[in-house]
Amino acid sequence: MQRRRFTLAALAAFALPALAHAQNARPRIAVYKDANCGCCSQWVAHLQASGFEVAATDVDDTGAWRRRFGMPERFASCHSAQVGGYAVEGHVPATDILRLLKDKPAAVGLAVAGMPAGSPGMEDPRHPHARAAYDVQLIGKDGKASVYRHYQAVAA
């Protein structure tokens, strides 16, 4: 009986802190970006401020990473990322990435087409709350896109 108590106490001493750490761990996202693009660095800063652990790597060709992640070329951006087995392309807000990780849909990942003004990394310091309307697209394994979240335009 004493041995069993010791084993349970040892398990609690070692396993519970590890479990708590795993539950509180920050999501880790790998970002492959153009070294000369300021908006990429701003998007990385947005992710960090939103609680992500970011491993950013400057690359000459983000397309190689996009292809590796299975993201169709028509959603190409200046940065490609991977988190939790999903591809993330373009200026996708951190809240949508967190929702993706929580919901775990059967999909390639998320993409924001173009570089919408006011999306994360594309803010205008003169009008920090202004933004153009844009959609975050959920890209299915068949390459088809559907609106994952729509952002309304906000005037300056």
Number of C-alpha atoms within 10 A of each C-alpha: 6 6 8 9 10 11 12 10 12 12 12 12 11 10 12 12 12 12 11 10 11 10 9 9 12 14 17 16 23 18 26 25 25 20 15 12 12 12 20 26 18 16 23 25 15 17 23 17 11 15 14 19 16 18 12 17 13 15 16 11 14 21 19 12 19 23 14 11 19 16 25 18 11 8 18 19 22 20 29 27 24 19 19 14 13 23 26 29 29 26 30 22 19 19 11 14 21 16 12 19 16 9 9 13 13 11 19 22 29 29 27 21 18 14 18 18 17 21 22 22 23 18 18 14 9 8 11 11 13 17 21 15 14 20 17 22 22 23 25 16 14 9 16 12 18 13 13 15 12 11 12 11 13 11 9 11
